[in-house]
Amino acid sequence: MQFQLAKRGGRPVNVRPEFEVVGEDTIIGSTEWLADDGRREERYQVLKIRGEKIVDIQGCTSRREAVRVARRPPAQRTRS
């Protein structure tokens, strides 16, 4: 993440990632940094884990949205 932000140019970026386990197989990750204009930027990701691997990542614009996505039941498969 720091590499992607730094390659945009400008001053060095101080990124602060945080992770919170919110379920047996769900993690909410948040990343915060200061934009070039001094505004605080923040992004959230909901990661679904299965068998020690990330099987799904959903980007969210707010913590509220991330919590809502994390609480969704897994998609049910239909048999054909």
Buried (B, 14 or more C-beta within 10 A) or exposed (E): EEEEBEEEEEEEBEBEEEEEEBEEBBBBBBBBBBEEEEEEBEBBBBBBBEEEEEEBEBEBEEEEBBBEBBEEEEEEEEEE
